[in-house]
Each structure stands twice: as C-alpha cells, then as structure tokens.
Amino acid sequence: MTMRDGTTSAADTVSVAIVGAGFAGLAIANELLRAGISDFVILEKAEGAGGVWRENTYPGAACDVPSPYYSFSYAPKPDWARRYAGQAQIASYLTDIASAPDLRNRIRYDVEVTAARFEESEGLWVLRTADGGAIRARVFVPATGQLSRPAMPDIAGHERFEGVAFHSAQWRHDCDLRGRRVAVIGTGASAIQFVPRIRPQVAQLTLFQRSAPYILPKPDGEYRSIHHSAFRRLPLLQKLERGLWWTLGEVWTLGITGNRRISAAVEAAARWQLRRQVASPALRQKLTPDYPIGCKRVLFANDYYPALAEPNVEVVTERVTEITAGGIRTADGVEHAVDVIIYGTGFATQEFLGPITVCGRAGRELRAAWAEGARAHLGMTVPEFPNMFVMYGPNTNLGTGSIIYMLERQARYIRQAVEVVVRSPGAVVEIRAEVEQRYDDEIQRRLAGSAWAGCVSWYKSASGRISSNWPGLVSEYARRTATFSLADFHTTAVSRESDSATAS
C-alpha cells in the first residue's frame, strides 16, 4: 500500500483498522490519539479526506446544520464564513483535521477496501484491498457513512437518452447548462440547494417531483470579521451558539417522536413559508406535502420556493414512466423534451458498508445477516462479527441535530472497547445475541410510534424496517454509550501460538 509520504506497507498488523476518512473515521482516530492509542491506520479509497464533503460539489452544496454544531467539539472553527457552511469550507475543515501531525501519517489514501474477513483462529480481521494488498487488524472499524453512495432510479429507457445525464453527487462541471432545457428528477436536500443556483442559467427547468418536502426558513447569515474576532477572544460565545442549536434539536426531536404540539408548531412554520413565498394556488397545491411532518427529512431553504415560481420553471407531479432519446415521458403520456437530466435522487442509505464484503464467524456474510434490514447494538456491534464496531451504523442517523455529536459519542464507546482489546493480547469481544435482540426490539418498538413510521422514505429498508434513525434524544444516546459494558459481550482469549482459545 502506498502512503501519502511515498513509503509502502505490506500485509502488516495493527491494533485498529479504520475504513473511511470522513467525519466518522476522523472522529474515532482522534479519540484514539487522545487516549494514547496510536497503533491504527485509516484506509481511504479517495486521494484526500472529507468523505461526502469532498465528493459533493454541486452548485449551492452546503450543510443544513449550523456550523458551530456541525463540527468537532474539541476542534471549533472561529472563522466559519456563514452559519450554514458551504461544501468547500467544510471539506477544507476536514482536510485540516486530517493534516494534523499525529494523524496524517496514519492515513493511507487511494486504498480501497473490498473485503474484510474475521479469522477465528487468530482473532484478527484481514482486510483486502483493490490493489491486491492486505492488512490485519485486531479491531475493524468501518466508517463509510450512510450517505455516501449515489442512488440512481431504475427508469426504463435511461440508456437511450442522447443528452447529458448525471447524479448531483457526481456533478458534471464540464456540462454548460446555459440556455439548455434541464430536467431535475427528485426534490431532496441536494435538489433544493442546486435548483435555485442553476435556474437563472437554463432556458427551461422541469422539476419532476414524487412527493413534496416540508421546507422551513433557513436562519442563515454571514459571519463577519467582528464575529470571527469575538469567537477567537471569547470561545464561550461559540459554545453558547452550539448549545442553542443542540437544545433546539432536542426540542424538535420530541416533535418527531410524539409531541404533537411541537410538531404542529413546526408544520405551521413550514406552511406559512409556503404561503408567503408561492402566490399561485395551483403551484402551492403541488408543493403541499401530503404526509405527517417529520416522516421524511425536513429541509431548510429560503430561495427554493421563489425559484420554482419563476416563469422558466415547471413542476411536474405526474409519475415518470420512461426516459426517451430526447426527454422524459410521464404517466399522462406527455413527453417532456430536455437536453440534460440531473438526478437529485439521494443515496443508497441502506447499504451501510457499501460494496465491502464483510464476513464474520464461520464466514457469515454481513449482507445475509442484514437481509431484512441493518441492525446493531447501539448502532455499532453485531453478533457473530467480533471486534467490529461500525461508525454511523444502523439507527444512529438523526431527523434533526448534528450527526457529529453522535459520532463523538460512538468514538468514545469504541475507544473504550479498543482499550479492552489492546491491553489483553488475543482478546476478542462479541456482543451477546440476546443483548442485541433486546436492544433492537426496544428501538423498533419506539420507532413504530414515531413520525418516521407514517410514510415511505429513505429511512426505511425494502422490508419496511426503519434502519437509519435513532428514536430518541441525542442526550439519551450519549448516556447509553458513555460506558462500554463488558458484561454485554462474550469474551474470548485467542493464543496465536497454539491456535487455541478460551471463552467466557
């Protein structure tokens, strides 16, 4: 494997192998370093750190969580350009984190992990890479995220289209949209950001909407030099803003999970924005959601509705049935002529470890274990997959708040597990099946009473199981992950010299 500094490494053995150098991978790496654990490696398939913030470069790409909260608590950034930072600045922030002296030499770029197998006789994970290399690790930490692999809809005839077509996460910057007829399929978080940006350039923009999102006003604003100076001199100010957004996220979570007064207030704010920004009754009807608020991701924007009201924009709610050589045909038989198709269709949210083939005890494949939907104790540990801890795993996504907060708590938990393993040569820990089952039963029961149960969304697997979201407050998750409880795990001591093991 080639390292950033040009040196190479053979099939060596480390205490911890982390896959992915986005927020999740960097979170666990920094947690290990702060605990004095330096025997780890991060394997990153791209040429740089940043994850989705490196890959998503579409016009208007930005975070919908305020920057003081969407950043590591131990690495505040006093000079954010805006309250809701754009893609370039977030990517730069992550590059800076990854470039820290203690971390940069532990990241191997351009190394794609294709398979990971637990070798029971040795108590080690063996990771295989696309270049034919291998690395052995006592602890395996997949940190590939939930929103990293673009999802393309299976629409008949897409291969016949003679124009340019691409996914928003793979933006074609070489495609000049000026004066073109552009179709956008999908109305998710990416589309509401790039549609207002490209609308002034195009001759005609046709937006194909399957379901209308709830959209709230975005309390964005520019941070000027006076703010930057104040944040540097008085760090408590930025902590207070972070705390404010944390509190608002907790309150809104109560609305999603059953408090009708809160959800009604948030829905009223969304409908007020729609009435205020869209004068046409016909267009307003198209843009009115027909499902309970919170069931799908609630979005934030100030310029999306005004863009749709412009004369060169048409919102089509008829179902797309076919893509032709020159356009898109809908269920009413109308063919919409277009030159460019942009898919704003989100990500493969149920493929938690993506294309990596992961095999645990007795060669059991993780895909088979998760055939009915992904599940893991505390979102991190899976029976029959010892010494494996998933960052940003099943049921750890949030309907509101900052995933960075969750990642820091997961990193703390995993660090404690790593400490158990590294101080006991040959130690193997595996979550007890009955512990994971009790936890999963509780989580699914609580999710069944939440707003997320009320419609079809990317939060659910094909079986209808809600596999993505955490059903409670982030403060609850912080409490439940504060201490790694060895009593929840089977423990095994493997002796590599004799290939024997003792279990408890």
Protein Blocks (a to p, Z undefined) as FASTA:
>chain_A
ZZfkopacdddddfbdcedjbfklmmmmmmmmmnopabbcdddfbfbehijmlmmmcehi
acfbdfklnccfklccfkbfbfbdcfklmmmmmmmmmmpmklmmmccghiacfbdcddfk
nopacdddfkopacddfbdcdfebjblbccddddehklmpmbdcddfklccfkbcfehpa
cddedjdfklmmmmmmmmmmpmbdcdddfbdcdddddddddddfklmmmmmmmmmlmmmm
mmmmmmmmmmmmmmmnopaklmmmmmmmmmmmmmmmmmblklmmmmpccbdehkaccddd
fklmmmmmpmkbccdfbdcfbdcfklccdfkopacddfbdcdfebjafklmnlmaccdde
hhiafklmmmnopcdehhlacghiahiacehiahiacfedjfklmmmmmmmmmmmmmmmm
mmmghiacdddfklmmmmmmmmmmmmmmmmklmpccfkbcfkopafkbccbdfklmmmmm
mpccfklpccddddfklopacdZZ
